[in-house]
Amino acid sequence: MESSQEKSLPASERKLQKAREDGQGARSRDLSHLAILGAGAACMLLLTPQLMDHLQKAMSQQLAFDSATVMAPGTMLQRLQSMVVVGAAASVAFALLTSAAALLSAIGAGGWILSTKPIAPQFNRLNPISGLANLFSKQQMANVAKMVLMSAILTWVAWRFIGNSIEAVAMLVLQPSPLALRQVADWLTSGMSLLLLVVFLAALVDVPLQAFFFKDRLKMSHEEVKQEHKESDGNPHTKGRIRQKQREIADRASVAAVPKADFVVMNPTHYAVALKYDDKTMSAPQVISRGTDLIAMKIRDVAREHNVPVLQSPMLARALYAHAELDQAIPATLYTAVAQVLAYVYRLKAALRGEGRMPDSLVEPYVPPELDPLNRTSVQGAAV
């Protein structure tokens, strides 16, 4: 049987989000290396010709001396400053482009993550036992194997490329300088392209591999999933108490609707439910106020103040309180019982207007036993 502590379930969205908040994400070093090398090579190819022309012109100007220059050695400092500005500008541009490429590659591999937690002091990382375990983890062993394989491939590619072109490079000493420099640049470009191709193929493998290791590291056990559900949904007992409080607040606020009721049905002291029925706007009677104990007494007093009939029907009061919602139609199973009480109320109001004789006392309407919470509690206690 699978242990509940075995981490075989994929990470939940909540755990993935928490990992991102902690600054964790799938990152591929090979993709970053490819981005930096590729951006650097592109900068060299695009900017080097213009930079070399500028430097060539500048060098020709710097190495041109006349008597005025010799007599004013302070001008040499001005010449040096102009050369430094050009070199610094080229270096800054190169650094910005390669940094942007590294940032974009990191975002492409694991998305944008903004967190200061990775740079915060974490003394638990100083534990040598956990550090040793991480050193021989599945991800670290795979990374070491990948680095060894990549180093071997790069070495073989470089050896083959240099071995096949070393004679042609050696013969460049016989060529004029401008032509030799151009051919050397072409040779370096070809070699760099081969190396970038190898790094590109490695990145194609490393990006999904790092994503797999990241998700595998965040896998959860059945116990962790249960605990997370409990934390997200809340403890059932706490949720029950919260719902009870919300219900009490709603019941307390509904007392103001009692004067609009057609009648109030009570379980003499513990439950009170006020109902209203308008055949033009309602498909069935609705509960517009309800409460227990002190609130029930308040409903009774308000009803009497506004001449709303208050009737005693314990089972119906309990059933309505337990199964009917405020400002909603009563359950269909209670239609007959409520209709019986409503007919009694109509006869009572007609008698009070002098349009008929006073009806006898209300006969307790039939309520299905399963709808009475008091009866259901007794049955459960007997079963236990």
ABEGO torsion letter per residue (X at the ends): XBBAABBABBBBAAAAAAAAAAGBBBBBAAAAAAAAAAAAAAAAAAAAAAAAAAAAAAAAAAABBBAAAAABAAAAAAAAAAAAAAAAAAAAAAAAAAAAAAAAAAAAAAEBBBBAAAABBBAAAABAAAAAAAAABAAAAAAAAAAAAAAAAAAAAAAAAAAAAAAAAAAAAABBAAAAAAAAAAAAAAAAAAAAAAAAAAAAAAAAAAAAAAAAAABBBAAAAAAAAAAAAEBAAAAAAAAAAAAAAAAAAAAAAAAABABBBBBAAABBBBBBBBAAABABBBBABBBBEAAAAAAAAAAAAAGBBBBBBAAAAAAAAAABBBGBBBBAAAAAAAAAAAAAAAAAAAAAAGAEBBBBBBBBBBBBAAABAAAAAAAAAAAX
